[in-house]
Amino acid sequence: MELNKETRDRIFAAADELFEQGDRESFPTVDAVRRAARVNMNDASAGMREWRRQRTAQAAPLAVQVPDAVQQAGNQAVAALWQAAQALANESLQAAQAGWDRERNELEVVRRELADAYEAQARDLEEAQARVTLLEQQAAEAAELVARQAKDLAEARDALAGVEQRAALATQRADEVERRAQELRAELDYAHQDARAFREESRKALDAANQEAQALRSERDATRREAEELRTELAAVKAKAQAEAEAHQEQKRLAAQEAVRQAERFTKVQAERDEARQEARTAQEEAAMLRGRLGAERVAGNTNRGKSN
């Protein structure tokens, strides 16, 4: 797998930084480099293999110049030169073997790191999936809550509109009631004025009737006194006539005539008294009629106001 330059550079930069942060004592893990470079696990694994090879090659380079032993053996015999060359070949072979061992060990480390990283990534993936599930559940609950809130808001708006409409109607009815109350107050004031005028007129009429009745009662009392006096006088006349009946027959006749006249006069006074009583009753009936008329006028006024409403 060949990495693009941008990804390779990010992996190498992250590995170098982590290696320096660890005081160059141990190579950084693949997972740490993956997280720092923000690449996937495959790219991180391939990049770290290349980075480790470069670091290993730098740490144990092969000899590229003639060793001192060879230079000293240059003046010796071919046998000694061959011996030195053989020793150098063995040394290079040992160095290569050590490099292979280090690379094999490094590959084993990388394999373990990859396994650990894959396990960590699997755990991270499970945790992320759990968080995603939780977030999806919370999002569904939030969406349901938003829907309920929107429904509640719509219902509240409808209720508010109904309340505002009822409030407007109530305000309109209140204005109408206030206007009608003002009209009724005006009518009531007018009715009160009429009632006061009628009461004043009735009171005057009643006072006049009472005065007339009082005068009639006074006249009746005077008539009664006069009748009493006439009865007393008649009794005296009768007594006198009875005493003088035998001796004064003519006077008796005259007295009888006088008695008849007195009786007629008494009858007349009695008739006048009855007439006074009748007039008093008439005055009382007129007063009662005036009171009834006042009540009727009040009822008629209330009825007219009800019809006007």
Secondary structure, DSSP 4 states (H G I P E B T S, - for coil): -PPPHHHHHHHHHHHHHHHHHTTTSSPPPHHHHHHHHT--HHHHHHHHHHHHHHHHHHHSPPP-S--HHHHHHTTS-HHHHHHHHHHHHHHHHHHHHHHHHHHHHHHHHHHHHHHHHHHHHHHHHHHHHHHHHHHHHHHHHHHHHHHHHHHHHHHHHHHHHHHHHHHHHHHHHHHHHHHHHHHHHHHHHHHHHHHHHHHHHHHHHHHHHHHHHHHHHHHHHHHHHHHHHHHHHHHHHHHHHHHTTTT-HHHHHHHHHHHHHHHHHHHHHHHHHHHHHHHHHHHHHHHHHHHHHHHHHHHHHHHHHHHH-
